Amino acid sequence: MTLLEKLQNAEGDIKSLFISSGILMSDVGLTSNVKNHFIQSYYHDIAFPAMWYFISKLYHPKENTSLTNKLIRAGVMFATCSAAEFGQKSGLYPGTYDPKDFIAYAAGSAVAVGLDYLISRKKGAEK
């Protein structure tokens, strides 16, 4: 059984917890051990909205699973990360403002929707 098949068969809360934990662990492992500029600069910005996308599913597991709902959830994660970036620009939040981070936030949100769609596709086909 592949990892994707295992995730498709997992229950909602366990699935979301497993995915968000995996994203967090890969973020910590890659950004601290890899000396690649792209990974050190942007991987966290890609992983963060994706991780929070799945964490937010822990609080609303029975929510409508339509593609529109997934896009709204991803939009909220993108907006939250973007607000933090604007906070950095204005000096309200520690860190360095980088306009390229918005692209990374959008990519992370898109990855989350794509992964959620792939995982839930089998469950939807069985209904």
DSSP file (Angstrom, degrees, kcal/mol; ACC not computed):
  #  RESIDUE AA STRUCTURE BP1 BP2  ACC     N-H-->O    O-->H-N    N-H-->O    O-->H-N    TCO  KAPPA ALPHA  PHI   PSI    X-CA   Y-CA   Z-CA
    1    1 A M              0   0    0      0, 0.0     2,-0.0     0, 0.0     0, 0.0   0.000 360.0 360.0 360.0 129.1    0.0    0.0    0.0
    2    2 A T     >  -     0   0    0      1,-0.1     4,-2.3     4,-0.0     5,-0.2  -0.302 360.0-108.5 -78.2 165.9    1.5    3.4   -1.0
    3    3 A L  H  > S+     0   0    0      1,-0.2     4,-2.5     2,-0.2     5,-0.2   0.901 121.0  53.3 -60.5 -41.2    1.6    6.4    1.3
    4    4 A L  H  > S+     0   0    0      1,-0.2     4,-2.3     2,-0.2    -1,-0.2   0.912 109.2  48.5 -61.6 -42.5   -1.1    8.1   -0.8
    5    5 A E  H  > S+     0   0    0      2,-0.2     4,-1.5     1,-0.2    -1,-0.2   0.889 110.5  51.2 -64.8 -38.7   -3.4    5.1   -0.4
    6    6 A K  H  X S+     0   0    0     -4,-2.3     4,-0.9     1,-0.2    -2,-0.2   0.914 111.7  47.3 -64.0 -41.8   -2.8    5.0    3.3
    7    7 A L  H  < S+     0   0    0     -4,-2.5     3,-0.5     1,-0.2    -2,-0.2   0.881 108.9  54.5 -67.1 -37.1   -3.7    8.7    3.6
    8    8 A Q  H  < S+     0   0    0     -4,-2.3    -1,-0.2     1,-0.2    -2,-0.2   0.832 111.7  45.0 -64.9 -30.8   -6.8    8.2    1.5
    9    9 A N  H  < S+     0   0    0     -4,-1.5    -1,-0.2    -5,-0.2    -2,-0.2   0.595  93.9  99.9 -88.8 -12.1   -7.9    5.5    3.9
   10   10 A A  S  < S-     0   0    0     -4,-0.9     2,-0.1    -3,-0.5    -3,-0.0  -0.342  80.6-104.4 -73.2 155.6   -7.2    7.4    7.1
   11   11 A E     >  -     0   0    0      1,-0.1     4,-2.8    -2,-0.0     5,-0.2  -0.408  37.5-101.8 -75.4 159.1   -9.8    9.2    9.0
   12   12 A G  H  > S+     0   0    0      1,-0.2     4,-2.5     2,-0.2     5,-0.2   0.868 116.1  42.8 -51.6 -53.8  -10.0   13.0    8.7
   13   13 A D  H  > S+     0   0    0      1,-0.2     4,-2.4     2,-0.2    -1,-0.2   0.917 117.6  46.1 -64.6 -44.1   -8.4   14.1   12.0
   14   14 A I  H  > S+     0   0    0      2,-0.2     4,-2.7     1,-0.2    -1,-0.2   0.914 113.0  51.2 -64.9 -42.5   -5.6   11.5   11.8
   15   15 A K  H  X S+     0   0    0     -4,-2.8     4,-2.5     2,-0.2    -2,-0.2   0.938 112.2  45.1 -60.2 -49.5   -5.0   12.4    8.2
   16   16 A S  H  X S+     0   0    0     -4,-2.5     4,-2.5    -5,-0.2     5,-0.2   0.893 114.4  48.7 -64.2 -40.9   -4.7   16.1    8.9
   17   17 A L  H  X S+     0   0    0     -4,-2.4     4,-2.2    -5,-0.2     5,-0.2   0.914 112.1  49.1 -65.9 -42.4   -2.5   15.6   11.9
   18   18 A F  H  X S+     0   0    0     -4,-2.7     4,-2.2    -5,-0.2    -2,-0.2   0.925 114.2  44.9 -62.5 -46.2   -0.2   13.3   10.0
   19   19 A I  H  X S+     0   0    0     -4,-2.5     4,-2.5     2,-0.2     5,-0.2   0.941 114.3  47.1 -66.4 -48.1    0.1   15.7    7.0
   20   20 A S  H  X S+     0   0    0     -4,-2.5     4,-2.2     1,-0.2    -1,-0.2   0.881 113.4  49.5 -64.5 -36.5    0.7   18.8    9.1
   21   21 A S  H  X S+     0   0    0     -4,-2.2     4,-2.7    -5,-0.2    -1,-0.2   0.905 110.8  50.4 -66.3 -41.0    3.2   17.0   11.3
   22   22 A G  H  X S+     0   0    0     -4,-2.2     4,-2.4    -5,-0.2    -2,-0.2   0.902 110.6  48.8 -63.4 -41.7    5.1   15.7    8.2
   23   23 A I  H  X S+     0   0    0     -4,-2.5     4,-2.1     2,-0.2    -1,-0.2   0.922 112.6  48.3 -64.4 -43.9    5.2   19.2    6.7
   24   24 A L  H  X S+     0   0    0     -4,-2.2     4,-2.4     2,-0.2    -2,-0.2   0.924 112.4  48.1 -63.0 -45.1    6.5   20.7   10.0
   25   25 A M  H  X S+     0   0    0     -4,-2.7     4,-2.6     1,-0.2     5,-0.2   0.903 112.4  48.4 -64.6 -40.7    9.2   18.0   10.3
   26   26 A S  H  X S+     0   0    0     -4,-2.4     4,-2.7    -5,-0.2     5,-0.3   0.876 110.7  52.9 -67.1 -34.7   10.3   18.4    6.7
   27   27 A D  H  X S+     0   0    0     -4,-2.1     4,-2.2    -5,-0.2     5,-0.2   0.945 112.9  42.4 -64.0 -48.2   10.5   22.2    7.2
   28   28 A V  H  X S+     0   0    0     -4,-2.4     4,-1.3     1,-0.2    -2,-0.2   0.923 117.9  46.6 -65.1 -44.6   12.6   21.9   10.3
   29   29 A G  H  X S+     0   0    0     -4,-2.6     4,-1.3    -5,-0.2     5,-0.2   0.919 117.0  41.3 -66.1 -44.9   14.9   19.2    8.8
   30   30 A L  H  X S+     0   0    0     -4,-2.7     4,-2.3    -5,-0.2    -2,-0.2   0.933 114.4  48.6 -71.7 -45.9   15.4   20.9    5.4
   31   31 A T  H  < S+     0   0    0     -4,-2.2    -1,-0.2    -5,-0.3    -2,-0.2   0.772 117.4  41.6 -70.7 -23.1   15.9   24.5    6.5
   32   32 A S  H  < S+     0   0    0     -4,-1.3    -1,-0.2    -5,-0.2    -2,-0.2   0.712 124.9  32.2 -94.1 -20.0   18.4   23.6    9.2
   33   33 A N  H  < S+     0   0    0     -4,-1.3     2,-0.4    -5,-0.2    -2,-0.2   0.648 100.4  77.9-112.0 -18.5   20.4   21.0    7.3
   34   34 A V     <  -     0   0    0     -4,-2.3     6,-0.0    -5,-0.2    -1,-0.0  -0.802  57.6-157.7-100.3 133.9   20.4   22.0    3.6
   35   35 A K        +     0   0    0     -2,-0.4     2,-0.4     4,-0.1    -1,-0.1   0.056  51.1 125.4 -97.7  25.3   22.7   24.8    2.5
   36   36 A N     >  -     0   0    0      1,-0.1     4,-2.6     2,-0.0     5,-0.2  -0.730  58.2-141.7 -86.1 130.1   20.6   25.7   -0.6
   37   37 A H  H  > S+     0   0    0     -2,-0.4     4,-2.4     1,-0.2     5,-0.3   0.901  99.5  51.0 -59.7 -44.2   19.6   29.4   -0.7
   38   38 A F  H  >>S+     0   0    0      2,-0.2     4,-3.1     1,-0.2     5,-0.7   0.936 113.2  44.8 -60.5 -46.9   16.1   28.6   -2.1
   39   39 A I  I  >>S+     0   0    0      1,-0.2     4,-1.2     2,-0.2     5,-0.5   0.926 115.7  46.5 -65.6 -44.1   15.3   26.1    0.5
   40   40 A Q  I  <5S+     0   0    0     -4,-2.6    -1,-0.2     1,-0.2    -2,-0.2   0.856 121.7  37.6 -65.7 -33.4   16.6   28.2    3.4
   41   41 A S  I  <5S+     0   0    0     -4,-2.4    -2,-0.2    -5,-0.2     4,-0.2   0.866 132.9  13.4 -86.9 -38.2   14.8   31.3    2.1
   42   42 A Y  I  X5S+     0   0    0     -4,-3.1     4,-1.6    -5,-0.3     5,-0.2   0.616  98.0  83.9-122.1 -15.1   11.5   30.0    0.8
   43   43 A Y  I  X<S+     0   0    0     -4,-1.2     4,-3.2    -5,-0.7     3,-0.5   0.929  96.3  49.8 -60.4 -43.1   10.7   26.5    1.9
   44   44 A H  H  ><S+     0   0    0     -5,-0.5     4,-2.7     1,-0.2    -1,-0.2   0.895 108.9  53.0 -60.1 -39.0    9.3   27.6    5.2
   45   45 A D  H  4 S+     0   0    0      1,-0.2    -1,-0.2     2,-0.2    63,-0.2   0.759 113.8  43.0 -70.5 -23.6    7.2   30.2    3.4
   46   46 A I  H  X S+     0   0    0     -4,-1.6     4,-1.0    -3,-0.5    -2,-0.2   0.870 117.4  45.5 -82.1 -43.0    5.8   27.4    1.2
   47   47 A A  H  X S+     0   0    0     -4,-3.2     4,-3.1    -5,-0.2     5,-0.2   0.842 101.3  67.3 -71.3 -34.3    5.4   24.9    4.1
   48   48 A F  H  X S+     0   0    0     -4,-2.7     4,-2.4    -5,-0.2     5,-0.2   0.931 103.5  40.0 -59.6 -53.3    3.7   27.3    6.5
   49   49 A P  H  > S+     0   0    0      0, 0.0     4,-1.7     0, 0.0    -1,-0.2   0.870 116.9  51.8 -66.2 -31.5    0.4   27.9    4.8
   50   50 A A  H  X S+     0   0    0     -4,-1.0     4,-1.7     2,-0.2    -2,-0.2   0.929 110.4  48.0 -66.9 -43.7    0.2   24.2    3.8
   51   51 A M  H  X S+     0   0    0     -4,-3.1     4,-2.2     1,-0.2    -1,-0.2   0.940 113.7  46.3 -61.1 -47.8    0.8   23.1    7.3
   52   52 A W  H  X S+     0   0    0     -4,-2.4     4,-2.5    -5,-0.2    -1,-0.2   0.799 104.9  62.5 -68.4 -27.5   -1.8   25.5    8.7
   53   53 A Y  H  X S+     0   0    0     -4,-1.7     4,-0.9    -5,-0.2    -1,-0.2   0.950 110.4  38.9 -58.0 -49.1   -4.3   24.5    6.0
   54   54 A F  H  X S+     0   0    0     -4,-1.7     4,-0.7     1,-0.2    -2,-0.2   0.836 113.1  55.0 -75.4 -31.8   -4.3   20.9    7.4
   55   55 A I  H >X S+     0   0    0     -4,-2.2     3,-1.2     1,-0.2     4,-0.7   0.908 104.7  55.1 -63.7 -39.9   -4.2   22.0   11.0
   56   56 A S  H >X S+     0   0    0     -4,-2.5     4,-0.7     1,-0.3     3,-0.7   0.805  99.0  62.1 -63.7 -27.3   -7.3   24.1   10.4
   57   57 A K  H 3< S+     0   0    0     -4,-0.9    -1,-0.3     1,-0.2    -2,-0.2   0.754  92.1  65.9 -69.0 -22.9   -9.0   20.9    9.1
   58   58 A L  H << S+     0   0    0     -3,-1.2    -1,-0.2    -4,-0.7    -2,-0.2   0.842 103.8  45.5 -64.6 -31.7   -8.6   19.4   12.6
   59   59 A Y  H << S+     0   0    0     -3,-0.7    -1,-0.2    -4,-0.7    -2,-0.2   0.651 125.2  30.3 -87.1 -15.9  -11.0   22.0   13.9
   60   60 A H    ><  +     0   0    0     -4,-0.7     3,-1.1    -3,-0.2    -1,-0.2  -0.425  69.6 150.0-137.5  61.0  -13.6   21.6   11.1
   61   61 A P  T 3  S+     0   0    0      0, 0.0    -1,-0.1     0, 0.0    -2,-0.1   0.792  74.0  48.9 -70.1 -28.3  -13.3   18.0   10.0
   62   62 A K  T 3  S+     0   0    0     -3,-0.1     3,-0.1     2,-0.0    -5,-0.0   0.338  84.2 126.4 -93.7   7.7  -17.0   17.6    9.0
   63   63 A E  S <  S-     0   0    0     -3,-1.1    -3,-0.0    -6,-0.2     6,-0.0  -0.209  78.8 -76.1 -63.2 154.6  -17.0   20.8    6.9
   64   64 A N        -     0   0    0      1,-0.1    -1,-0.2     5,-0.0    -2,-0.0  -0.282  41.0-153.9 -50.9 130.3  -18.1   20.7    3.3
   65   65 A T        +     0   0    0     -3,-0.1    -1,-0.1     4,-0.1    59,-0.1   0.115  44.0 135.7-100.9  22.1  -15.3   19.2    1.3
   66   66 A S     >  -     0   0    0      1,-0.1     4,-2.0     4,-0.0     5,-0.2  -0.214  69.2-111.9 -66.0 160.7  -16.1   20.8   -2.1
   67   67 A L  H  > S+     0   0    0      1,-0.2     4,-2.4     2,-0.2     5,-0.2   0.872 118.6  57.0 -61.0 -37.2  -13.3   22.3   -4.1
   68   68 A T  H  > S+     0   0    0      1,-0.2     4,-2.2     2,-0.2    -1,-0.2   0.921 106.4  48.7 -60.2 -44.3  -14.7   25.8   -3.5
   69   69 A N  H  > S+     0   0    0      1,-0.2     4,-2.4     2,-0.2    -1,-0.2   0.891 110.4  51.1 -63.5 -39.5  -14.4   25.2    0.3
   70   70 A K  H  X S+     0   0    0     -4,-2.0     4,-2.4     1,-0.2    -1,-0.2   0.892 109.9  50.0 -64.3 -39.6  -10.8   24.0   -0.1
   71   71 A L  H  X S+     0   0    0     -4,-2.4     4,-2.3     2,-0.2    -2,-0.2   0.884 110.0  50.4 -67.0 -38.1  -10.0   27.2   -2.1
   72   72 A I  H  X S+     0   0    0     -4,-2.2     4,-2.2     2,-0.2    -2,-0.2   0.930 110.7  49.0 -64.0 -45.1  -11.6   29.4    0.5
   73   73 A R  H  X S+     0   0    0     -4,-2.4     4,-2.0     1,-0.2    -2,-0.2   0.920 112.5  48.1 -60.1 -44.2   -9.5   27.7    3.3
   74   74 A A  H  X S+     0   0    0     -4,-2.4     4,-2.6     1,-0.2    -1,-0.2   0.878 109.3  54.0 -64.5 -37.6   -6.4   28.1    1.2
   75   75 A G  H  X S+     0   0    0     -4,-2.3     4,-2.6     2,-0.2    -1,-0.2   0.880 107.0  50.7 -63.8 -38.3   -7.2   31.8    0.6
   76   76 A V  H  X S+     0   0    0     -4,-2.2     4,-2.3     2,-0.2    -1,-0.2   0.906 111.0  48.5 -65.8 -41.0   -7.6   32.3    4.3
   77   77 A M  H  X S+     0   0    0     -4,-2.0     4,-2.3     2,-0.2     5,-0.2   0.914 112.6  48.7 -65.4 -41.7   -4.1   30.7    4.9
   78   78 A F  H  X S+     0   0    0     -4,-2.6     4,-2.5     1,-0.2    -2,-0.2   0.929 112.4  48.4 -61.9 -45.0   -2.6   32.9    2.1
   79   79 A A  H  X S+     0   0    0     -4,-2.6     4,-2.3     2,-0.2    -2,-0.2   0.886 110.8  50.8 -64.4 -38.9   -4.2   36.0    3.6
   80   80 A T  H  X S+     0   0    0     -4,-2.3     4,-1.7     2,-0.2    -1,-0.2   0.932 113.1  44.4 -65.2 -45.8   -3.0   35.2    7.1
   81   81 A C  H  X S+     0   0    0     -4,-2.3     4,-1.9     1,-0.2    -2,-0.2   0.892 113.2  52.3 -64.8 -38.8    0.6   34.6    6.0
   82   82 A S  H  X S+     0   0    0     -4,-2.5     4,-2.6     1,-0.2    -2,-0.2   0.880 105.4  54.5 -65.2 -37.8    0.4   37.8    3.8
   83   83 A A  H  X S+     0   0    0     -4,-2.3     4,-1.9     1,-0.2    -1,-0.2   0.901 107.6  50.2 -62.4 -39.8   -0.7   39.8    6.8
   84   84 A A  H  X S+     0   0    0     -4,-1.7     4,-1.7     2,-0.2    -1,-0.2   0.885 109.5  51.7 -64.5 -37.8    2.3   38.6    8.7
   85   85 A E  H  X S+     0   0    0     -4,-1.9     4,-2.0     2,-0.2    -2,-0.2   0.914 109.5  48.1 -65.6 -42.5    4.5   39.7    5.8
   86   86 A F  H  X S+     0   0    0     -4,-2.6     4,-2.1     1,-0.2    -1,-0.2   0.849 107.8  57.4 -65.4 -32.2    3.0   43.1    5.7
   87   87 A G  H  X>S+     0   0    0     -4,-1.9     5,-1.9    -5,-0.2     6,-1.6   0.870 105.2  50.5 -63.5 -36.6    3.5   43.2    9.5
   88   88 A Q  H ><5S+     0   0    0     -4,-1.7     3,-0.7     4,-0.2     9,-0.3   0.907 108.8  51.6 -65.2 -41.6    7.2   42.6    8.8
   89   89 A K  H 3<5S+     0   0    0     -4,-2.0    -2,-0.2     1,-0.2    -1,-0.2   0.886 113.4  43.9 -63.4 -38.2    7.3   45.5    6.3
   90   90 A S  H 3<5S-     0   0    0     -4,-2.1    -1,-0.2    -5,-0.1    -2,-0.2   0.505 115.1-113.9 -87.1  -3.7    5.7   47.8    8.8
   91   91 A G  T <<5S+     0   0    0     -3,-0.7    -3,-0.2    -4,-0.6    -4,-0.1   0.541  87.9 112.5  85.9   6.4    7.9   46.7   11.7
   92   92 A L  S   <S+     0   0    0     -5,-1.9    -4,-0.2    -6,-0.2    -5,-0.1   0.671  78.0  41.2 -82.7 -17.5    5.0   45.2   13.7
   93   93 A Y  S    S-     0   0    0     -6,-1.6    -2,-0.3    -9,-0.1    -1,-0.1  -0.993  92.2-110.9-133.7 134.8    6.3   41.7   13.3
   94   94 A P  S    S+     0   0    0      0, 0.0     2,-0.2     0, 0.0    -6,-0.1  -0.342  71.9  64.9 -68.8 146.7   10.0   40.5   13.4
   95   95 A G  S    S-     0   0    0     -7,-0.1     2,-0.5     2,-0.0    -2,-0.1  -0.718  84.0 -65.9 133.2 178.1   11.7   39.4   10.3
   96   96 A T        -     0   0    0     -2,-0.2     2,-0.3     2,-0.0    -7,-0.1  -0.899  43.9-126.2-107.1 125.2   12.8   40.6    6.9
   97   97 A Y        +     0   0    0     -2,-0.5   -11,-0.1    -9,-0.3     3,-0.1  -0.518  33.1 172.7 -69.0 130.4   10.2   41.7    4.4
   98   98 A D    >   -     0   0    0     -2,-0.3     3,-2.1     1,-0.1     4,-0.4  -0.923  26.5-154.6-140.9 112.7   10.6   39.9    1.0
   99   99 A P  T >  S+     0   0    0      0, 0.0     3,-1.1     0, 0.0     4,-0.5   0.746  93.8  68.1 -61.7 -21.4    7.9   40.4   -1.7
  100  100 A K  T >> S+     0   0    0      1,-0.2     4,-1.6     2,-0.2     3,-0.6   0.706  82.3  76.0 -69.4 -17.8    8.8   37.0   -3.1
  101  101 A D  H <> S+     0   0    0     -3,-2.1     4,-2.8     1,-0.2    -1,-0.2   0.821  84.6  63.2 -61.8 -29.5    7.4   35.5    0.0
  102  102 A F  H <> S+     0   0    0     -3,-1.1     4,-2.1    -4,-0.4    -1,-0.2   0.880 101.9  50.0 -63.2 -36.5    3.9   36.1   -1.4
  103  103 A I  H <> S+     0   0    0     -3,-0.6     4,-2.5    -4,-0.5    -1,-0.2   0.911 110.9  49.5 -65.8 -42.0    4.6   33.8   -4.3
  104  104 A A  H  X S+     0   0    0     -4,-1.6     4,-2.7     2,-0.2    -2,-0.2   0.901 109.6  51.2 -64.3 -40.6    5.8   31.2   -1.8
  105  105 A Y  H  X S+     0   0    0     -4,-2.8     4,-2.2     2,-0.2    -1,-0.2   0.910 111.2  48.1 -62.7 -41.5    2.6   31.6    0.3
  106  106 A A  H  X S+     0   0    0     -4,-2.1     4,-2.3     2,-0.2    -2,-0.2   0.906 111.8  49.9 -64.9 -41.1    0.5   31.1   -2.9
  107  107 A A  H  X S+     0   0    0     -4,-2.5     4,-2.6     2,-0.2    -2,-0.2   0.921 111.0  49.1 -63.6 -43.8    2.5   28.1   -3.8
  108  108 A G  H  X S+     0   0    0     -4,-2.7     4,-2.0   -63,-0.2    -1,-0.2   0.887 111.5  49.0 -63.4 -39.2    2.1   26.6   -0.4
  109  109 A S  H  X S+     0   0    0     -4,-2.2     4,-2.0     2,-0.2    -1,-0.2   0.897 112.3  48.6 -66.3 -40.2   -1.6   27.2   -0.4
  110  110 A A  H  X S+     0   0    0     -4,-2.3     4,-2.7     2,-0.2    -2,-0.2   0.895 109.5  52.1 -67.1 -40.3   -1.9   25.6   -3.9
  111  111 A V  H  X S+     0   0    0     -4,-2.6     4,-2.8     1,-0.2     5,-0.2   0.906 108.8  51.6 -61.2 -41.5    0.1   22.6   -2.8
  112  112 A A  H  X S+     0   0    0     -4,-2.0     4,-2.7     2,-0.2    -2,-0.2   0.925 111.4  45.7 -62.5 -45.2   -2.3   22.1    0.2
  113  113 A V  H  X S+     0   0    0     -4,-2.0     4,-2.7     2,-0.2    -2,-0.2   0.926 114.4  48.9 -64.6 -43.5   -5.4   22.2   -2.0
  114  114 A G  H  X S+     0   0    0     -4,-2.7     4,-2.4     2,-0.2    -2,-0.2   0.923 114.0  45.0 -62.4 -44.5   -3.8   19.8   -4.5
  115  115 A L  H  X S+     0   0    0     -4,-2.8     4,-2.4     2,-0.2     5,-0.2   0.907 113.7  49.8 -66.3 -42.2   -2.7   17.4   -1.8
  116  116 A D  H  X S+     0   0    0     -4,-2.7     4,-2.5    -5,-0.2    -2,-0.2   0.900 111.2  50.0 -62.5 -40.9   -6.1   17.6   -0.1
  117  117 A Y  H  X S+     0   0    0     -4,-2.7     4,-1.3    -5,-0.2    -2,-0.2   0.931 111.4  47.9 -63.6 -46.0   -7.9   17.0   -3.4
  118  118 A L  H  X S+     0   0    0     -4,-2.4     4,-0.6     1,-0.2    -2,-0.2   0.911 115.3  44.9 -61.6 -42.6   -5.7   14.0   -4.2
  119  119 A I  H  X S+     0   0    0     -4,-2.4     4,-0.5     1,-0.2     3,-0.4   0.896 118.3  41.5 -70.6 -40.1   -6.2   12.5   -0.8
  120  120 A S  H  X S+     0   0    0     -4,-2.5     4,-2.4    -5,-0.2    -1,-0.2   0.588  93.5  85.1 -85.6  -9.1  -10.0   13.1   -0.6
  121  121 A R  H  X S+     0   0    0     -4,-1.3     4,-1.8     1,-0.2    -1,-0.2   0.914  91.2  46.3 -60.1 -44.7  -10.6   12.1   -4.2
  122  122 A K  H  X S+     0   0    0     -4,-0.6     4,-1.3    -3,-0.4    -1,-0.2   0.906 111.3  51.9 -65.5 -41.0  -10.9    8.4   -3.4
  123  123 A K  H  X S+     0   0    0     -4,-0.5     4,-0.7     1,-0.2     3,-0.3   0.902 110.5  49.3 -61.0 -40.8  -13.2    9.1   -0.4
  124  124 A G  H >< S+     0   0    0     -4,-2.4     3,-0.5     1,-0.2    -1,-0.2   0.846 107.4  54.1 -67.2 -34.6  -15.5   11.2   -2.7
  125  125 A A  H 3< S+     0   0    0     -4,-1.8    -1,-0.2     1,-0.2    -2,-0.2   0.771 104.5  55.6 -71.2 -25.8  -15.6    8.5   -5.4
  126  126 A E  H 3<        0   0    0     -4,-1.3    -1,-0.2    -3,-0.3    -2,-0.2   0.699 360.0 360.0 -78.7 -19.4  -16.8    5.9   -2.8
  127  127 A K    <<        0   0    0     -4,-0.7    -1,-0.2    -3,-0.5    -2,-0.1   0.484 360.0 360.0 -76.6 360.0  -19.8    8.0   -1.7
